[in-house]
Amino acid sequence: MQGEADTLTPLSGAQRFCREVQATGAQCELILYPGLGHLLTRNLQNQESDYDPDPAARADGISKQELFIRELWLL
């Protein structure tokens, strides 16, 4: 999961990582959150030290991570 406006961890790197994981036959899903920055912060001006994570995006991301882990556990 990543904020589309993340300036600390460029989206291109996350996309490349996901493609490379998928190329091995493993599962990778990149979930993007529009208008949010690093660690899903709403504060796009200072993404390095003044986090203001969007509560709804954070809850959604945690839920999707938990589901992903549960699905892996059942494989």
N, C-alpha and C positions, 0 to 999 in steps of 0.2 A: 504494500500500500504506500502511496506517495501522493503528496500534494503536487498538482501540476505546475504550481508557481514556485517550487522548491529551488532556491538558488545555491544551496550548499551541497546537495546531492543531485546533480543534473539528471533529468529524466532520461536522457540518452544512455547514461550508464546503467540505469535500472532496466531499460528496454534491452540493451545488449546482454546484460546478465541473464535476463529471462529467456532470450533467444538461445543463448549458449546452454542453459540448463535444459531447455526443450530439445535441443539438438542431441542431447545424450539419451533422450527418451524419458527423462524425468518430467514431473509436473511442475509448472510454474505459471502463476497467474498474477498479472500486474493490475492492481486496482488503483485507479487515479481519482483524485478528489479535486475538482475544478475550484480555482480561486483560493486554494490553500497552499501554504509553503511547507518548509521543513518541519517534520514531526506534526504535520497537519495544523500548523499555526495559522491564525487569522491575521497575525501581525506580519505583513509582508515587508515592512520597512526594516525590521530587525529580527531576522530569522535565526541569528546565531546565539542570542542570549536572552531574549525577551519573548518567551513562548506564551502563546495564548491559543491553545488547541481548541478547535471547534468541537464542542461536546457531542454533537450528532455524528460527525465524521469519525471521531475517536471511538464512540460506541459501536458504530457500524464496522469499523476496521477491526476492533477487538473481536467482535462477533464472527466476522469472516475468517480471522486467523484461527479462532477456536474450532470452527467448522472444518477448516482445512486440516488441522491437526487430527481431529477426530476421524476424518475420512482416511487419512494416512494410517492411522492406528488400525483401522478395519481391513486394510489391504492384506 
